[in-house]
């Protein structure tokens, strides 16, 4: 039997009375952003660290509205979700320098959604060789950074779109 020591997981597992209901709806309603690892609250979506990351920096973007599919989602929610995915890419590249990123949604339990009733987009930094022998042979993922450290790094990044700077940059390019 394989054992991997992960003392930070004890904090999560030992919490009294884990929330019932949709975890995204519960997190969105609470005023505990640091405790819930919410990095940014937009107008229609929020960005949160995945508590069970594939790699350091694994974030999710979820709408406040409890909706199960893209076709049920209002267009403005989806537009903001994509803009936040773009910000996540920028911020993750700046902080972690990954070789690439996986960005996507698992819609429905059979597609692998852990929370099937509430869509959420995963943004996962990836590095060449991050699927090493521990993952392929040992069926174990090694994440070299605890969530608190990841949160501290990513919470200080700019998540909001800066229209003034974008307009200023566009103006400079046109000259």
C-alpha positions in Angstrom: 0.0 0.0 0.0 1.3 3.5 -0.9 1.2 6.3 1.7 1.8 10.0 1.0 2.0 12.3 4.0 -0.4 15.3 3.5 -0.9 17.0 6.8 -2.7 20.0 5.3 -5.5 17.8 4.3 -6.3 17.1 7.9 -7.5 20.7 8.3 -10.2 20.1 5.7 -11.1 16.6 6.7 -11.4 17.4 10.4 -13.8 20.4 9.9 -17.0 20.0 11.9 -20.1 19.7 9.8 -18.9 20.1 6.2 -21.4 22.2 4.3 -24.5 20.5 2.8 -25.7 21.5 -0.6 -23.8 23.0 -3.5 -20.3 23.9 -2.4 -20.1 26.8 -4.9 -23.4 28.3 -3.7 -22.3 28.0 -0.1 -18.9 29.6 -0.7 -20.4 32.4 -2.8 -22.9 33.2 0.0 -20.4 33.2 2.8 -18.2 36.2 3.7 -15.1 34.0 4.2 -13.1 34.5 1.1 -9.7 33.8 2.5 -11.0 30.7 4.4 -12.7 29.5 1.2 -9.7 30.4 -1.0 -11.8 32.8 -3.1 -9.3 34.8 -5.1 -11.7 37.2 -6.8 -15.4 38.1 -6.9 -16.5 39.4 -10.3 -20.0 40.7 -11.0 -21.3 37.3 -12.1 -18.6 34.7 -11.3 -15.9 34.1 -8.8 -12.4 32.6 -8.9 -11.5 30.0 -6.3 -8.6 27.6 -5.7 -9.4 24.0 -6.1 -9.1 22.3 -2.7 -8.0 19.1 -4.4 -5.6 20.5 -7.1 -4.0 18.5 -9.9 -1.1 21.0 -9.7 -0.2 24.1 -7.7 -2.2 27.0 -9.0 -5.3 25.0 -10.0 -8.2 27.4 -10.0 -11.8 27.2 -10.8 -14.2 29.9 -12.1 -17.8 29.5 -11.1 -20.9 31.6 -11.6 -22.9 32.8 -8.6 -26.0 31.4 -10.3 -26.6 27.7 -9.7 -26.8 26.4 -13.2 -25.8 23.0 -14.5 -25.1 23.5 -18.2 -23.7 26.1 -20.6 -26.9 26.2 -22.5 -28.8 27.3 -19.3 -26.2 30.0 -18.6 -26.9 33.6 -19.6 -24.4 35.0 -22.2 -23.1 37.7 -19.9 -22.2 35.0 -17.3 -20.3 33.1 -19.9 -18.5 36.1 -21.3 -17.3 37.1 -17.8 -16.2 33.5 -17.2 -14.0 33.6 -20.3 -12.5 36.9 -19.4 -11.7 35.5 -16.0 -10.1 32.5 -17.6 -8.0 34.9 -19.6 -6.9 36.7 -16.4 -6.2 33.3 -14.8 -3.9 32.4 -17.6 -2.1 35.7 -17.3 -1.8 35.4 -13.5 -0.8 31.8 -13.5 1.9 32.4 -16.1 3.3 35.3 -14.1 3.4 33.4 -10.8 4.2 29.9 -11.8 5.6 30.0 -15.4 3.9 26.8 -16.6 4.7 25.3 -20.0 1.0 25.2 -20.8 -2.5 25.2 -19.2 -5.5 22.9 -19.3 -8.7 25.0 -19.4 -12.1 23.3 -19.5 -15.4 22.2 -18.0 -16.8 18.8 -17.0 -20.6 19.0 -17.5 -22.4 16.2 -15.8 -21.3 13.5 -13.5 -20.5 11.0 -16.3 -18.1 13.7 -17.8 -16.2 13.8 -14.5 -17.8 16.8 -12.8 -17.3 16.5 -9.1 -20.1 19.1 -8.6 -22.4 18.1 -11.4 -25.2 20.6 -10.8 -23.1 23.8 -10.9 -20.9 24.5 -13.9 -17.3 25.6 -13.2 -14.3 26.1 -15.4 -10.9 24.6 -14.4 -7.7 26.4 -15.2 -4.8 24.1 -14.5 -1.1 25.0 -15.0 0.9 22.2 -16.5 4.6 21.5 -16.9 6.5 19.2 -19.2 7.0 16.0 -17.1 4.4 16.8 -14.4 2.9 13.4 -15.1 5.9 11.6 -13.8 6.3 8.1 -12.3 4.4 9.1 -9.1 1.3 9.8 -11.2 1.6 7.1 -13.9 3.0 4.2 -11.9 2.2 5.1 -8.3 -1.2 6.6 -9.1 -0.3 9.5 -6.8 -0.2 13.2 -7.4 2.4 15.3 -5.7 1.5 19.0 -5.3 4.6 20.8 -4.0 2.8 23.7 -2.4 0.1 24.0 0.2 -3.2 25.9 -0.5 -2.4 28.7 1.9 0.8 29.5 0.1 -0.9 29.3 -3.3 -3.7 31.6 -2.1 -1.2 34.2 -0.8 0.6 34.2 -4.2 -2.5 34.4 -6.4 -4.6 36.7 -4.2 -2.2 39.6 -4.7 -2.5 39.4 -8.5 -4.8 41.6 -10.6 -8.0 39.7 -11.4 -10.2 42.6 -12.4 -10.1 43.8 -16.0 -8.5 47.2 -16.3 -10.4 48.9 -19.1 -8.5 52.1 -18.7 -5.2 50.4 -19.2 -6.5 48.3 -22.1 -7.8 51.4 -23.8 -4.5 53.2 -23.2 -2.6 50.2 -24.6 -4.8 50.1 -27.7 -4.2 53.8 -28.2 -0.4 53.3 -28.1 -0.5 50.5 -30.6 -2.5 52.6 -33.1 0.1 55.4 -33.1 
